[in-house]
């Protein structure tokens, strides 16, 4: 079984001083949400084996804050390939992974993340707001076997949902 966790970067700061969109940082609420999602993964025993994140500041910072707050570690790959990407490009990246990683956390952006989640499960409309985390399972042995439409959406969690349920971690 392979699991893909899709984490959309946390809320960014549109008022910050940055030169290009790629450099836009997280805002205060975003930093807290990133930490909350990292703790959530730890509490439910779902920490990843590998993280691949967009090189955008807001995505890379989301990963750093989540890992620190959740007290988990794993290899992290930073790539510009997940910035302004497409579901097909992300699928190509996923299918090239080798090794013993079974739980892959991908951190990126809209609209790609919602489109990717929907494509992985074969349709519908999955919406991933900022800091949302989706788990999609694949009954396959290797990453090369992961295909659009073959995934099972196990859950989608947002910081707002955790707070409303009194599960803020």
N, C-alpha and C positions, 0 to 999 in steps of 0.2 A: 504494500500500500504506500502510495506517495501522497503527501499533503502539501498543498500550496496555500499559504496564508498571504492574502493581499491586504496590505496596510497602506491606506492613502495617507500622505504626509499630513501632519497636524496643521492647525490654523496658522496662516502666515500673517506677517505684519506689513500691510500695504502702506503704512505711514512711515516705515523705517527708511533710512538713508541707504539705498542700494543702487548700483549702476545698471544692472540688467536683471530681468526676471529670474534668471538662474541663481542670482545672489540674494534673493528675497529671504529674510530670516523668519523664524517663528515669532508669534506674539506671545504674551504671557499666558493666555488661555490655551494656546497651542502647546506650549511647553508642559503645562499641567496635564493636558489630554494625552500627550505622548508618554508621559510617565505613567499615567493611569493604565494605558493599554499594555505597557511593559509589565506592570504589576499583575494585570489580569492574566496574561499568558503564563506567568509563574504560578499564580493561584490555581489555575485550571490544569496545570501540568502540560502545557502545550508550547513550551519554548522551542524555537527552531534549531535545526542543526546547521543551517547556513542562512545568511541574510545577503540579499543582493539589493542594493539601493541605487536610486537615481543619484547622480552627483550634485543635484541642486542642493543648496544650503539647507532649505527647509526639510528636505527628505533625509539628508544625512544627519541633521540634528535630531529629527524624529527618532531615528534608529539609536543614536547615541543616548538620548534621554530614556527611551524605552528600555534599553539594555541595562543602563545604570539603575533605574528605578526598580526593575524586575530582578536585579542581581543575577542576571544570566549572561552567559558569554557563548560565542560561537564565531566561526570565521565570518567576516564581513567583506563583501566585494562591492566596490563603488564603481558605477559605470555611467557614462553619459548616455548610453544606449537606452536607458529607461526614462530619459528626459525627452519630452515631445515625441513619444514613441507611438506605436500602434499595437493592437492586440496580436497581429501576425508577427511583428518583430519580437515581442515578448515571448510568444510561443516558440519561436526559433531559438531564442536564448535558453529557455527552459529545457528544450529537447537536447541541448548540447551538454547538459550537466552529466557528470559521471561520478562514480564513487558511492559511498555509503550514506549519503544524505537522504533522509526520508521526509524531513519537514523543512520546506523551503519558504522563507519569508521574503516576499518581494515588496519593496517600498517605492511608490511612485505617485502618479498624478492623474487628474481628470483631464479629459473625458476617458482616457485610456483604461483606467482601473475599473470603472463601471461597465464599460464595453467588454473588457477582458473577462470579468466575472460572468457576465451574461453569456458570452461565447463559450466559456469553459463548461458551462452547464447545459448548453444546447438551446439557449433562448431565454425569453422572458426579459425582464428589466430589473437588474440588480443595481441599486443606487448606493454608492459609497461616499457619504459626506466626509468632511475632513476628520482624520484620525479614526475612521471606520476600519474595522478589521473583519475580513471574511475568511472562512476556512472552507476549502474545496478539496474533496478527497478523490483519488483516482485508484482504481483497483488494477494496478499495473506493477511490474517489477522494476522497470527502469524509466528514467526521465524521457528517453527517446520515444516511449510508448504513449506519453501524454498527448491527448488530442482534444480539439474543440468538440464539445458536446458529450464528452465522456466523463466529466466531473460530476460530483454530487455536492451540492451546497449544503454543508453541515450546519453552519451558523454565520450570522452577521452580527457584530456587536459594535456599538458606538459608545463613546464616553457618556453621552446623554442618556442612553438606555441603562447603562450601569448605575448612573446616579438616580434615575427614576425608580429603579428596582431596589434602591438602597444597597447596591452592591459596589458602590464606589470603593475601589481598592487602593 
